[in-house]
Amino acid sequence: MIWIIFGIFMLASWLIGNQLQSKFKAYSKLPVNYGLTGREVAEKMLADNGIFDVTVQSVPGALTDHYNPLKKTINLSEVVYNSSSVAAAAVAAHECGHAVQHATAYHWLQMRSQMVPIVSFSSKWVQWVLLAGILTLNVFPQLLLAGIILFAITTLFSLITLPVEIDASRRALVWLNGSGITNQTTQPKAQEALRWAAYTYVVAALASLATLFYYLMIFMGRRD
């Protein structure tokens, strides 16, 4: 039964990933008002929110867009940084949404940031501890329990990420519409692109939660 559940999550992740790429490819051909590039969109949104200590820069790769709260940088992939499309504007505004969260001390972002060190530690060791725990379950069950605790930390991090990402998209869409960068035709496209991006986080969180329950079943001696 558990493998069927994992299979469903893997299929869902693949379908959502394909749909996300399809949407961004299509909306990368739709121009936004004023012809602003992703870099210019980001700089304008930051300025409109009174944020002047965050730098917008280009980074190599695809889907590498992110906000770094430690260095206070909006990092946009090259295609987003230089493009004046709906897709680029949506991504750039979304990352700026995180900068606004940081500037306004958004509680979910603060909580996630505080968890980063322990999540980094957990992610590094969790698989090894879980494997060793399963192999020694009948001799030293506490080791598997320790692995489950480490995995639970990463699962909690995935769940906390959901409101952070959804709120960043909400802020982005409100600003894009209010600034006139999107209009009645392009606003729904930006909204759809960010919605599909959010689905990836939802599936990842649910898959992590299902995996956590699976390890708990093993620990409790109810493995199928």
GROMACS elastic network, one bead per residue, 0.5 to 0.9 nm:
[ bonds ]
;  ai    aj funct       b0    kb
    1     4     6  0.52226   500
    1     5     6  0.65605   500
    1     6     6  0.88825   500
    1   224     6  0.75865   500
    2     5     6  0.50969   500
    2     6     6  0.62853   500
    2     7     6  0.85594   500
    2   210     6  0.85696   500
    2   211     6  0.87639   500
    2   214     6  0.71944   500
    2   224     6  0.79090   500
    3     7     6  0.59753   500
    3     8     6  0.85419   500
    4     8     6  0.62028   500
    4     9     6  0.87485   500
    5     8     6  0.51092   500
    5     9     6  0.64077   500
    5    10     6  0.86929   500
    5   207     6  0.86686   500
    5   210     6  0.79109   500
    6     9     6  0.51659   500
    6    10     6  0.61563   500
    6    11     6  0.85829   500
    6   207     6  0.72706   500
    6   210     6  0.79440   500
    6   211     6  0.80575   500
    7    10     6  0.50603   500
    7    11     6  0.60844   500
    7    12     6  0.84825   500
    8    11     6  0.51216   500
    8    12     6  0.60271   500
    8    13     6  0.85064   500
    9    13     6  0.59995   500
    9    14     6  0.85137   500
    9   203     6  0.68193   500
    9   204     6  0.82615   500
    9   206     6  0.81042   500
    9   207     6  0.61093   500
   10    13     6  0.51249   500
   10    14     6  0.61978   500
   10    15     6  0.86483   500
   10   203     6  0.89118   500
   10   207     6  0.84430   500
   11    14     6  0.51033   500
   11    15     6  0.61207   500
   11    16     6  0.85380   500
   12    15     6  0.51393   500
   12    16     6  0.60279   500
   12    17     6  0.83932   500
   12   200     6  0.89856   500
   12   203     6  0.72705   500
   13    16     6  0.52330   500
   13    17     6  0.59894   500
   13    18     6  0.85778   500
   13   199     6  0.86502   500
   13   200     6  0.66453   500
   13   203     6  0.63961   500
   13   204     6  0.77287   500
   14    17     6  0.50992   500
   14    18     6  0.61863   500
   14    19     6  0.85835   500
   15    18     6  0.51950   500
   15    19     6  0.61238   500
   15    20     6  0.84938   500
   16    19     6  0.50056   500
   16    20     6  0.59077   500
   16    21     6  0.85405   500
   16   196     6  0.69412   500
   16   197     6  0.83395   500
   16   199     6  0.70128   500
   16   200     6  0.66172   500
   16   203     6  0.88241   500
   17    20     6  0.50465   500
   17    21     6  0.62289   500
   17    22     6  0.85574   500
   17   196     6  0.83424   500
   17   197     6  0.83420   500
   17   199     6  0.89886   500
   17   200     6  0.71355   500
   18    21     6  0.52165   500
   18    22     6  0.61414   500
   18    23     6  0.86678   500
   19    23     6  0.61246   500
   19    24     6  0.86111   500
   19   196     6  0.74514   500
   20    23     6  0.51940   500
   20    24     6  0.62075   500
   20    25     6  0.84867   500
   20   193     6  0.69343   500
   20   194     6  0.88397   500
   20   196     6  0.55891   500
   20   197     6  0.63757   500
   20   200     6  0.87166   500
   21    24     6  0.52263   500
   21    25     6  0.59761   500
   21    26     6  0.85615   500
   22    25     6  0.51335   500
   22    26     6  0.62099   500
   22    27     6  0.86037   500
   23    26     6  0.51785   500
   23    27     6  0.60291   500
   23    28     6  0.83546   500
   23    87     6  0.83350   500
   23   189     6  0.84963   500
   23   192     6  0.79785   500
   23   193     6  0.60827   500
   23   196     6  0.82475   500
   24    27     6  0.50623   500
   24    28     6  0.57679   500
   24    29     6  0.88009   500
   24    86     6  0.86300   500
   24    87     6  0.56167   500
   24    88     6  0.84884   500
   24   193     6  0.64246   500
   25    28     6  0.51997   500
   25    29     6  0.71816   500
   25    87     6  0.80026   500
   26    29     6  0.57866   500
   26    30     6  0.74205   500
   26    87     6  0.83652   500
   27    30     6  0.51497   500
   27    31     6  0.82382   500
   27    85     6  0.67521   500
   27    86     6  0.56419   500
   27    87     6  0.51595   500
   27    88     6  0.84453   500
   27   186     6  0.87912   500
   27   189     6  0.69730   500
   27   190     6  0.79233   500
   27   193     6  0.79569   500
   28    31     6  0.76395   500
   28    80     6  0.89222   500
   28    83     6  0.77730   500
   28    84     6  0.81760   500
   28    85     6  0.50520   500
   28    86     6  0.61584   500
   28    87     6  0.51200   500
   28    88     6  0.68241   500
   29    84     6  0.89408   500
   29    85     6  0.61770   500
   29    86     6  0.77596   500
   29    87     6  0.82998   500
   30    84     6  0.83411   500
   30    85     6  0.52655   500
   30    86     6  0.56843   500
   30    87     6  0.78554   500
   30   186     6  0.77709   500
   31    34     6  0.87647   500
   31    35     6  0.66643   500
   31    36     6  0.87154   500
   31    83     6  0.87686   500
   31    84     6  0.58262   500
   31    86     6  0.58422   500
   31    87     6  0.88682   500
   31   186     6  0.84469   500
   32    35     6  0.57056   500
   32    36     6  0.69401   500
   32    37     6  0.87292   500
   32    84     6  0.62607   500
   32    85     6  0.55060   500
   32    86     6  0.54817   500
   32    89     6  0.75635   500
   32   181     6  0.59169   500
   32   182     6  0.59153   500
   32   183     6  0.82253   500
   32   186     6  0.72819   500
   33    36     6  0.71484   500
   33    84     6  0.87407   500
   33   180     6  0.70408   500
   33   182     6  0.61575   500
   33   183     6  0.76954   500
   34    84     6  0.88000   500
   34   180     6  0.87976   500
   34   181     6  0.68724   500
   35    83     6  0.89257   500
   35    84     6  0.54675   500
   35    85     6  0.79117   500
   35   181     6  0.85953   500
   36    39     6  0.78584   500
   36    40     6  0.55790   500
   36    41     6  0.60019   500
   36    83     6  0.79718   500
   36    84     6  0.51502   500
   36    85     6  0.81014   500
   36    89     6  0.80038   500
   36   181     6  0.80320   500
   37    40     6  0.51183   500
   37    41     6  0.60872   500
   37    42     6  0.85541   500
   37    80     6  0.75906   500
   37    81     6  0.64228   500
   37    82     6  0.54700   500
   37    85     6  0.72405   500
   37    88     6  0.73037   500
   37    89     6  0.71288   500
   38    41     6  0.50390   500
   38    42     6  0.61390   500
   38    43     6  0.86016   500
   38    76     6  0.77846   500
   38    79     6  0.85303   500
   38    80     6  0.53110   500
   38    82     6  0.60387   500
   38    83     6  0.58434   500
   38    84     6  0.61456   500
   38    85     6  0.78554   500
   38    87     6  0.88882   500
   38    88     6  0.52271   500
   38    89     6  0.52135   500
   38    90     6  0.83742   500
   38    91     6  0.77787   500
   38    92     6  0.54590   500
   38    93     6  0.81355   500
   39    42     6  0.51888   500
   39    43     6  0.61997   500
   39    44     6  0.86164   500
   39    56     6  0.65438   500
   39    57     6  0.75793   500
   39    58     6  0.82728   500
   39    76     6  0.76696   500
   39    80     6  0.76565   500
   39    82     6  0.67460   500
   39    83     6  0.83668   500
   39    84     6  0.89712   500
   39    88     6  0.88917   500
   39    89     6  0.85884   500
   39    92     6  0.71701   500
   40    43     6  0.50663   500
   40    44     6  0.60336   500
   40    45     6  0.85237   500
   40    56     6  0.89428   500
   40    81     6  0.82589   500
   40    82     6  0.89408   500
   40    84     6  0.88482   500
   40    89     6  0.89108   500
   40    92     6  0.89276   500
   41    44     6  0.52065   500
   41    45     6  0.61407   500
   41    46     6  0.85866   500
   41    84     6  0.87090   500
   41    88     6  0.86918   500
   41    89     6  0.61047   500
   41    90     6  0.89681   500
   41    92     6  0.65475   500
   41    93     6  0.67507   500
   41   176     6  0.88290   500
   41   181     6  0.83145   500
   42    45     6  0.52261   500
   42    46     6  0.61429   500
   42    47     6  0.85823   500
   42    56     6  0.70036   500
   42    74     6  0.78599   500
   42    81     6  0.89747   500
   42    89     6  0.78857   500
   42    92     6  0.53887   500
   42    93     6  0.58294   500
   42    94     6  0.89128   500
   42    95     6  0.80045   500
   42    96     6  0.61544   500
   43    46     6  0.52233   500
   43    47     6  0.61694   500
   43    48     6  0.85888   500
   43    52     6  0.88277   500
   43    54     6  0.88295   500
   43    55     6  0.81987   500
   43    56     6  0.68687   500
   43    96     6  0.86176   500
   44    47     6  0.50902   500
   44    48     6  0.59915   500
   44    49     6  0.85699   500
   45    48     6  0.50608   500
   45    49     6  0.62674   500
   45    50     6  0.87130   500
   45    51     6  0.85114   500
   45    92     6  0.89951   500
   45    93     6  0.68588   500
   45    96     6  0.68382   500
   45    97     6  0.86141   500
   45   172     6  0.85481   500
   45   175     6  0.73489   500
   45   176     6  0.84413   500
   45   179     6  0.86682   500
   46    49     6  0.52389   500
   46    50     6  0.63530   500
   46    52     6  0.68018   500
   46    54     6  0.77008   500
   46    93     6  0.89312   500
   46    96     6  0.65523   500
   46    97     6  0.88051   500
   46    99     6  0.78080   500
   46   100     6  0.76097   500
   47    51     6  0.54155   500
   47    52     6  0.62596   500
   48    51     6  0.75247   500
   49    52     6  0.88286   500
   49   100     6  0.71450   500
   51    54     6  0.66880   500
   51    99     6  0.81780   500
   51   100     6  0.76934   500
   51   103     6  0.75257   500
   52    55     6  0.80161   500
   53    72     6  0.71335   500
   53    73     6  0.87337   500
   54    71     6  0.82043   500
   54    73     6  0.53111   500
   54    74     6  0.69669   500
   54    99     6  0.77394   500
   55    71     6  0.87241   500
   55    72     6  0.65442   500
   55    74     6  0.60319   500
   55    75     6  0.84137   500
   56    72     6  0.89122   500
   56    73     6  0.57437   500
   56    75     6  0.61466   500
   56    76     6  0.74382   500
   56    81     6  0.87790   500
   57    73     6  0.69864   500
   57    74     6  0.61542   500
   57    75     6  0.51781   500
   57    76     6  0.62287   500
   57    77     6  0.86524   500
   57    81     6  0.77136   500
   58    65     6  0.88022   500
   58    74     6  0.83761   500
   58    75     6  0.57133   500
   58    77     6  0.57056   500
   58    78     6  0.56414   500
   58    80     6  0.85318   500
   58    81     6  0.60082   500
   58    82     6  0.86617   500
   59    62     6  0.89807   500
   59    64     6  0.72078   500
   59    65     6  0.77670   500
   59    75     6  0.60135   500
   59    76     6  0.58035   500
   59    78     6  0.60857   500
   59    81     6  0.85644   500
   60    64     6  0.73631   500
   60    76     6  0.83408   500
   60    77     6  0.56603   500
   60    78     6  0.59286   500
   60    79     6  0.89602   500
   61    64     6  0.59165   500
   61    65     6  0.88746   500
   61    77     6  0.59565   500
   61    78     6  0.70785   500
   61    79     6  0.86504   500
   62    65     6  0.78584   500
   62    77     6  0.58873   500
   62    78     6  0.76551   500
   62    79     6  0.75730   500
   62    80     6  0.88866   500
   63    66     6  0.86867   500
   63    76     6  0.84878   500
   63    77     6  0.65187   500
   63    80     6  0.89715   500
   64    75     6  0.76291   500
   64    76     6  0.68084   500
   64    77     6  0.55068   500
   65    74     6  0.77540   500
   65    75     6  0.53852   500
   65    77     6  0.53896   500
   65    80     6  0.81906   500
   65    91     6  0.75545   500
   65    92     6  0.79658   500
   65    95     6  0.72958   500
   66    73     6  0.84386   500
   66    74     6  0.62718   500
   66    75     6  0.52725   500
   66    76     6  0.67025   500
   66    77     6  0.87567   500
   66    92     6  0.89887   500
   66    95     6  0.59275   500
   66    98     6  0.87183   500
   67    71     6  0.88439   500
   67    72     6  0.72428   500
   67    73     6  0.58810   500
   67    75     6  0.59556   500
   67    76     6  0.85943   500
   67    95     6  0.56866   500
   67    96     6  0.73903   500
   67    98     6  0.65199   500
   67    99     6  0.68173   500
   68    71     6  0.56213   500
   68    72     6  0.54137   500
   68    73     6  0.52760   500
   68    74     6  0.65529   500
   68    75     6  0.74965   500
   68    98     6  0.89939   500
   68    99     6  0.84656   500
   69    73     6  0.69598   500
   69    74     6  0.88089   500
   69    98     6  0.84783   500
   69    99     6  0.73219   500
   69   102     6  0.71213   500
   69   113     6  0.85715   500
   70    73     6  0.81004   500
   72    99     6  0.77320   500
   73    99     6  0.84798   500
   74    92     6  0.81602   500
   74    95     6  0.65595   500
   74    96     6  0.68952   500
   74    99     6  0.78213   500
   75    81     6  0.85934   500
   75    92     6  0.88226   500
   75    95     6  0.81229   500
   76    79     6  0.80335   500
   76    80     6  0.59697   500
   76    81     6  0.53869   500
   76    91     6  0.82800   500
   76    92     6  0.69400   500
   76    95     6  0.83748   500
   77    80     6  0.53647   500
   77    81     6  0.59549   500
   77    82     6  0.86737   500
   78    81     6  0.50008   500
   78    82     6  0.61606   500
   78    83     6  0.82855   500
   79    82     6  0.56074   500
   79    83     6  0.58333   500
   79    88     6  0.75663   500
   80    83     6  0.52699   500
   80    84     6  0.79741   500
   80    85     6  0.82560   500
   80    87     6  0.77041   500
   80    89     6  0.75939   500
   80    91     6  0.72722   500
   80    92     6  0.71250   500
   81    84     6  0.85096   500
   81    88     6  0.72637   500
   81    92     6  0.78235   500
   82    88     6  0.83053   500
   83    86     6  0.88211   500
   83    87     6  0.85857   500
   83    88     6  0.59863   500
   83    89     6  0.81915   500
   84    87     6  0.84069   500
   84    88     6  0.64486   500
   84    89     6  0.69517   500
   85    88     6  0.52200   500
   85    89     6  0.61929   500
   85    90     6  0.85901   500
   86    89     6  0.51257   500
   86    90     6  0.60772   500
   86    91     6  0.86513   500
   86   181     6  0.89105   500
   86   182     6  0.76156   500
   86   186     6  0.67330   500
   86   187     6  0.82600   500
   86   189     6  0.72462   500
   86   190     6  0.60249   500
   86   193     6  0.89656   500
   87    90     6  0.51846   500
   87    91     6  0.62749   500
   87    92     6  0.86004   500
   87   189     6  0.80976   500
   87   190     6  0.63938   500
   87   193     6  0.69520   500
   87   194     6  0.87412   500
   88    91     6  0.52340   500
   88    92     6  0.60177   500
   88    93     6  0.84314   500
   89    92     6  0.51521   500
   89    93     6  0.59387   500
   89    94     6  0.83790   500
   89   176     6  0.80610   500
   89   181     6  0.82644   500
   89   182     6  0.87493   500
   89   190     6  0.78986   500
   90    93     6  0.52465   500
   90    94     6  0.60284   500
   90    95     6  0.87369   500
   90   169     6  0.81943   500
   90   172     6  0.69689   500
   90   173     6  0.74785   500
   90   176     6  0.78729   500
   90   190     6  0.54730   500
   90   191     6  0.78437   500
   90   193     6  0.75071   500
   90   194     6  0.69339   500
   91    94     6  0.50347   500
   91    95     6  0.63278   500
   91    96     6  0.86398   500
   91   169     6  0.87134   500
   91   172     6  0.85395   500
   91   190     6  0.86909   500
   91   193     6  0.86808   500
   91   194     6  0.75789   500
   92    95     6  0.53343   500
   92    96     6  0.63070   500
   92    97     6  0.86417   500
   92   172     6  0.84244   500
   93    97     6  0.60939   500
   93    98     6  0.89349   500
   93   168     6  0.83316   500
   93   169     6  0.77781   500
   93   171     6  0.80832   500
   93   173     6  0.76876   500
   93   175     6  0.79268   500
   93   176     6  0.74003   500
   94    98     6  0.68936   500
   94   165     6  0.82621   500
   94   168     6  0.54359   500
   94   169     6  0.51018   500
   94   170     6  0.81568   500
   94   171     6  0.73938   500
   94   172     6  0.50200   500
   94   173     6  0.79960   500
   94   194     6  0.80209   500
   95    98     6  0.53185   500
   95    99     6  0.68281   500
   95   100     6  0.89763   500
   95   168     6  0.71576   500
   95   169     6  0.83723   500
   95   172     6  0.81733   500
   96   100     6  0.62521   500
   96   101     6  0.85372   500
   96   168     6  0.76955   500
   96   171     6  0.87048   500
   96   172     6  0.73456   500
   97   100     6  0.50620   500
   97   101     6  0.62066   500
   97   102     6  0.86558   500
   97   165     6  0.87683   500
   97   167     6  0.76657   500
   97   169     6  0.67238   500
   97   170     6  0.80688   500
   97   171     6  0.56260   500
   97   172     6  0.56549   500
   98   102     6  0.61763   500
   98   103     6  0.86112   500
   98   109     6  0.80485   500
   98   164     6  0.78014   500
   98   165     6  0.80120   500
   98   167     6  0.84694   500
   98   168     6  0.55439   500
   98   169     6  0.88623   500
   98   171     6  0.88555   500
   99   103     6  0.61757   500
   99   104     6  0.86165   500
   99   168     6  0.87707   500
  100   104     6  0.60809   500
  100   105     6  0.84007   500
  100   106     6  0.83420   500
  100   168     6  0.82324   500
  100   171     6  0.83865   500
  101   104     6  0.52199   500
  101   105     6  0.59139   500
  101   107     6  0.83711   500
  101   108     6  0.88491   500
  101   109     6  0.68389   500
  101   110     6  0.87831   500
  101   164     6  0.84121   500
  101   167     6  0.84998   500
  101   168     6  0.73933   500
  102   105     6  0.51257   500
  102   106     6  0.62369   500
  102   109     6  0.70203   500
  102   110     6  0.76227   500
  103   106     6  0.78556   500
  104   107     6  0.88765   500
  105   108     6  0.86812   500
  105   109     6  0.74974   500
  105   110     6  0.66066   500
  106   109     6  0.55470   500
  106   110     6  0.63065   500
  106   111     6  0.88155   500
  106   164     6  0.85329   500
  107   110     6  0.50109   500
  107   111     6  0.61350   500
  107   112     6  0.86267   500
  108   111     6  0.50753   500
  108   112     6  0.62028   500
  108   113     6  0.85911   500
  108   160     6  0.67002   500
  108   161     6  0.78776   500
  108   163     6  0.69466   500
  108   164     6  0.59985   500
  109   112     6  0.50605   500
  109   113     6  0.60526   500
  109   114     6  0.85644   500
  109   160     6  0.82444   500
  109   161     6  0.79302   500
  109   163     6  0.86261   500
  109   164     6  0.58903   500
  110   113     6  0.51000   500
  110   114     6  0.61894   500
  110   115     6  0.87202   500
  111   114     6  0.52088   500
  111   115     6  0.64509   500
  111   160     6  0.78388   500
  112   115     6  0.51444   500
  112   116     6  0.65434   500
  112   157     6  0.65939   500
  112   160     6  0.64483   500
  112   161     6  0.69289   500
  112   164     6  0.83987   500
  113   116     6  0.53468   500
  113   117     6  0.83112   500
  114   117     6  0.71945   500
  114   118     6  0.83672   500
  115   118     6  0.56280   500
  115   119     6  0.59448   500
  115   120     6  0.85352   500
  115   153     6  0.85769   500
  115   157     6  0.72069   500
  116   119     6  0.50518   500
  116   120     6  0.59820   500
  116   121     6  0.86357   500
  116   157     6  0.83797   500
  117   120     6  0.51732   500
  117   121     6  0.64275   500
  117   122     6  0.87224   500
  118   121     6  0.50642   500
  118   122     6  0.60803   500
  118   123     6  0.85401   500
  118   153     6  0.80066   500
  118   154     6  0.89215   500
  119   123     6  0.59033   500
  119   124     6  0.84517   500
  119   150     6  0.82087   500
  119   153     6  0.65156   500
  119   154     6  0.58568   500
  119   157     6  0.73683   500
  120   123     6  0.52624   500
  120   124     6  0.63004   500
  120   125     6  0.89900   500
  120   154     6  0.87783   500
  121   124     6  0.52917   500
  121   125     6  0.66260   500
  121   126     6  0.83834   500
  121   150     6  0.86959   500
  122   125     6  0.54893   500
  122   126     6  0.54239   500
  122   127     6  0.89253   500
  122   147     6  0.87561   500
  122   149     6  0.89387   500
  122   150     6  0.52073   500
  122   151     6  0.69984   500
  122   153     6  0.71765   500
  122   154     6  0.69453   500
  123   126     6  0.55366   500
  123   127     6  0.76842   500
  123   150     6  0.77277   500
  123   151     6  0.77492   500
  123   153     6  0.89599   500
  123   154     6  0.69458   500
  124   127     6  0.77260   500
  124   128     6  0.84369   500
  125   128     6  0.55314   500
  125   129     6  0.61766   500
  125   130     6  0.86258   500
  125   147     6  0.83462   500
  125   150     6  0.80947   500
  126   129     6  0.52005   500
  126   130     6  0.60225   500
  126   131     6  0.85455   500
  126   146     6  0.86766   500
  126   147     6  0.55905   500
  126   148     6  0.79882   500
  126   149     6  0.88056   500
  126   150     6  0.57236   500
  126   151     6  0.61102   500
  127   130     6  0.50914   500
  127   131     6  0.60581   500
  127   132     6  0.85239   500
  127   147     6  0.75086   500
  127   151     6  0.83475   500
  128   131     6  0.51770   500
  128   132     6  0.61195   500
  128   133     6  0.83533   500
  128   147     6  0.81749   500
  129   132     6  0.51627   500
  129   133     6  0.58485   500
  129   134     6  0.85670   500
  129   143     6  0.68068   500
  129   144     6  0.67961   500
  129   146     6  0.73238   500
  129   147     6  0.50718   500
  129   148     6  0.86716   500
  129   150     6  0.86297   500
  130   134     6  0.61316   500
  130   135     6  0.86202   500
  130   143     6  0.75392   500
  130   144     6  0.54875   500
  130   145     6  0.82795   500
  130   146     6  0.79198   500
  130   148     6  0.70041   500
  130   150     6  0.89117   500
  130   151     6  0.85538   500
  130   215     6  0.83501   500
  131   134     6  0.52497   500
  131   135     6  0.62953   500
  131   136     6  0.86799   500
  131   144     6  0.79235   500
  131   147     6  0.84096   500
  132   135     6  0.51495   500
  132   136     6  0.61598   500
  132   137     6  0.82365   500
  132   143     6  0.72789   500
  132   144     6  0.72916   500
  132   147     6  0.87980   500
  133   136     6  0.52176   500
  133   137     6  0.55218   500
  133   140     6  0.72759   500
  133   141     6  0.65224   500
  133   142     6  0.75651   500
  133   145     6  0.75577   500
  133   146     6  0.81545   500
  133   147     6  0.70150   500
  134   138     6  0.84370   500
  134   141     6  0.80095   500
  134   143     6  0.82730   500
  134   144     6  0.61035   500
  134   215     6  0.89663   500
  134   218     6  0.79462   500
  134   219     6  0.82158   500
  135   138     6  0.81057   500
  135   139     6  0.88415   500
  135   144     6  0.88958   500
  136   139     6  0.52608   500
  136   140     6  0.55023   500
  136   141     6  0.67619   500
  136   143     6  0.77922   500
  136   144     6  0.80654   500
  137   140     6  0.54693   500
  137   142     6  0.79587   500
  137   143     6  0.76353   500
  137   144     6  0.66833   500
  137   218     6  0.88434   500
  137   219     6  0.75747   500
  138   141     6  0.61866   500
  140   143     6  0.60093   500
  140   144     6  0.78408   500
  141   144     6  0.54710   500
  141   145     6  0.65225   500
  141   146     6  0.88686   500
  141   219     6  0.73275   500
  142   146     6  0.61960   500
  142   147     6  0.86838   500
  143   146     6  0.50585   500
  143   147     6  0.63837   500
  143   148     6  0.87250   500
  144   148     6  0.61658   500
  144   149     6  0.86376   500
  144   215     6  0.83177   500
  144   218     6  0.89865   500
  144   219     6  0.69188   500
  145   149     6  0.62591   500
  145   150     6  0.86923   500
  145   215     6  0.88986   500
  145   216     6  0.82799   500
  145   219     6  0.71318   500
  146   149     6  0.51161   500
  146   150     6  0.63417   500
  146   151     6  0.86777   500
  147   150     6  0.50658   500
  147   151     6  0.61412   500
  147   152     6  0.84931   500
  147   215     6  0.88738   500
  148   152     6  0.59514   500
  148   153     6  0.86300   500
  148   212     6  0.69510   500
  148   215     6  0.66337   500
  148   216     6  0.71164   500
  148   219     6  0.87458   500
  149   153     6  0.64000   500
  149   154     6  0.89791   500
  150   153     6  0.52586   500
  150   154     6  0.67943   500
  150   155     6  0.88840   500
  151   154     6  0.51899   500
  151   155     6  0.62135   500
  151   156     6  0.86325   500
  151   208     6  0.84223   500
  151   211     6  0.88405   500
  151   212     6  0.67441   500
  152   156     6  0.60502   500
  152   157     6  0.85121   500
  152   208     6  0.85972   500
  152   209     6  0.81491   500
  152   212     6  0.65315   500
  153   156     6  0.51228   500
  153   157     6  0.62516   500
  153   158     6  0.87685   500
  154   158     6  0.63349   500
  154   159     6  0.87799   500
  154   208     6  0.80315   500
  155   158     6  0.50568   500
  155   159     6  0.63370   500
  155   160     6  0.86962   500
  155   205     6  0.66541   500
  155   206     6  0.87195   500
  155   208     6  0.55093   500
  155   209     6  0.60834   500
  155   212     6  0.75346   500
  156   159     6  0.50564   500
  156   160     6  0.61404   500
  156   161     6  0.85147   500
  156   205     6  0.84105   500
  156   208     6  0.89520   500
  156   209     6  0.85423   500
  157   160     6  0.51354   500
  157   161     6  0.61287   500
  157   205     6  0.86203   500
  158   161     6  0.50786   500
  158   162     6  0.68449   500
  158   201     6  0.75424   500
  158   202     6  0.85259   500
  158   204     6  0.72306   500
  158   205     6  0.50625   500
  158   206     6  0.86697   500
  158   208     6  0.76252   500
  158   209     6  0.89115   500
  159   162     6  0.55231   500
  159   163     6  0.79057   500
  159   201     6  0.85888   500
  159   202     6  0.81538   500
  159   204     6  0.89512   500
  159   205     6  0.56046   500
  159   206     6  0.82766   500
  159   208     6  0.89976   500
  159   209     6  0.86986   500
  160   163     6  0.62482   500
  160   164     6  0.69179   500
  161   164     6  0.51246   500
  161   165     6  0.61554   500
  161   166     6  0.85939   500
  161   201     6  0.76082   500
  161   205     6  0.85142   500
  162   165     6  0.53596   500
  162   166     6  0.61196   500
  162   167     6  0.84770   500
  162   198     6  0.77274   500
  162   201     6  0.63785   500
  162   202     6  0.67265   500
  162   205     6  0.79263   500
  163   166     6  0.50724   500
  163   167     6  0.58168   500
  163   168     6  0.83784   500
  164   167     6  0.53564   500
  164   168     6  0.62192   500
  164   169     6  0.87991   500
  165   168     6  0.51341   500
  165   169     6  0.63377   500
  165   170     6  0.86760   500
  165   198     6  0.68148   500
  165   201     6  0.81150   500
  166   169     6  0.52110   500
  166   170     6  0.62187   500
  166   171     6  0.87505   500
  166   194     6  0.86846   500
  166   195     6  0.83400   500
  166   198     6  0.65993   500
  167   171     6  0.61824   500
  167   172     6  0.85083   500
  168   171     6  0.52090   500
  168   172     6  0.61566   500
  168   173     6  0.87234   500
  169   173     6  0.61126   500
  169   174     6  0.85691   500
  169   191     6  0.81376   500
  169   194     6  0.63818   500
  169   195     6  0.80720   500
  169   198     6  0.84186   500
  170   173     6  0.52792   500
  170   174     6  0.62119   500
  170   175     6  0.86062   500
  170   191     6  0.87560   500
  171   174     6  0.52801   500
  171   175     6  0.61913   500
  171   176     6  0.85903   500
  172   175     6  0.52628   500
  172   176     6  0.60376   500
  172   177     6  0.86067   500
  173   176     6  0.50764   500
  173   177     6  0.61379   500
  173   178     6  0.84300   500
  173   182     6  0.89089   500
  173   187     6  0.75807   500
  173   190     6  0.73583   500
  173   191     6  0.66311   500
  173   194     6  0.88214   500
  174   177     6  0.54031   500
  174   178     6  0.60536   500
  174   179     6  0.85169   500
  175   179     6  0.58101   500
  175   180     6  0.84020   500
  175   181     6  0.86146   500
  176   179     6  0.53666   500
  176   180     6  0.63080   500
  176   181     6  0.54256   500
  176   182     6  0.57062   500
  176   183     6  0.86111   500
  176   187     6  0.76623   500
  176   190     6  0.88029   500
  177   180     6  0.53580   500
  177   181     6  0.64613   500
  177   182     6  0.54339   500
  177   183     6  0.65901   500
  177   184     6  0.85943   500
  177   187     6  0.66161   500
  178   181     6  0.78480   500
  178   182     6  0.83632   500
  179   182     6  0.77177   500
  180   183     6  0.63369   500
  181   186     6  0.88776   500
  181   187     6  0.87012   500
  182   185     6  0.76266   500
  182   186     6  0.53542   500
  182   187     6  0.51053   500
  182   188     6  0.88761   500
  182   190     6  0.80726   500
  183   186     6  0.53029   500
  183   187     6  0.54291   500
  183   188     6  0.85848   500
  184   187     6  0.56897   500
  184   188     6  0.72231   500
  185   188     6  0.65640   500
  185   189     6  0.74121   500
  186   189     6  0.51049   500
  186   190     6  0.63605   500
  186   191     6  0.86860   500
  187   190     6  0.51819   500
  187   191     6  0.61964   500
  187   192     6  0.86350   500
  188   192     6  0.60401   500
  188   193     6  0.85888   500
  189   192     6  0.50769   500
  189   193     6  0.61809   500
  189   194     6  0.86975   500
  190   193     6  0.51803   500
  190   194     6  0.63159   500
  190   195     6  0.85408   500
  191   194     6  0.53436   500
  191   195     6  0.60622   500
  191   196     6  0.87705   500
  192   196     6  0.62980   500
  192   197     6  0.86327   500
  193   196     6  0.54257   500
  193   197     6  0.63921   500
  193   198     6  0.88238   500
  194   198     6  0.61882   500
  194   199     6  0.87379   500
  195   198     6  0.50424   500
  195   199     6  0.64103   500
  196   199     6  0.50333   500
  196   200     6  0.69504   500
  197   200     6  0.56051   500
  197   201     6  0.73653   500
  198   201     6  0.53591   500
  198   202     6  0.65071   500
  198   203     6  0.89271   500
  199   203     6  0.61886   500
  199   204     6  0.85138   500
  200   203     6  0.53284   500
  200   204     6  0.61711   500
  200   205     6  0.86562   500
  201   204     6  0.50557   500
  201   205     6  0.61011   500
  201   206     6  0.86066   500
  202   205     6  0.52120   500
  202   206     6  0.62084   500
  202   207     6  0.85360   500
  203   206     6  0.51475   500
  203   207     6  0.59674   500
  203   208     6  0.84731   500
  204   207     6  0.51438   500
  204   208     6  0.61265   500
  204   209     6  0.86052   500
  205   208     6  0.51262   500
  205   209     6  0.61887   500
  205   210     6  0.86863   500
  206   210     6  0.61366   500
  206   211     6  0.85651   500
  207   210     6  0.50851   500
  207   211     6  0.61541   500
  207   212     6  0.85887   500
  208   211     6  0.50858   500
  208   212     6  0.61793   500
  208   213     6  0.87834   500
  209   212     6  0.50704   500
  209   213     6  0.64376   500
  209   214     6  0.87424   500
  210   213     6  0.52004   500
  210   214     6  0.63123   500
  210   215     6  0.89337   500
  211   215     6  0.64323   500
  211   216     6  0.86653   500
  212   215     6  0.53166   500
  212   216     6  0.63117   500
  212   217     6  0.87492   500
  213   217     6  0.61763   500
  213   218     6  0.87344   500
  214   217     6  0.50827   500
  214   218     6  0.64599   500
  214   219     6  0.87597   500
  214   223     6  0.79432   500
  215   218     6  0.50447   500
  215   219     6  0.62243   500
  215   220     6  0.86488   500
  215   223     6  0.86602   500
  216   220     6  0.61628   500
  216   221     6  0.86329   500
  216   222     6  0.87096   500
  217   220     6  0.51133   500
  217   221     6  0.62581   500
  217   222     6  0.51518   500
  217   223     6  0.57148   500
  217   224     6  0.86610   500
  218   221     6  0.51123   500
  218   222     6  0.56950   500
  218   224     6  0.85083   500
  219   222     6  0.75892   500
  219   223     6  0.82036   500
  220   223     6  0.80000   500
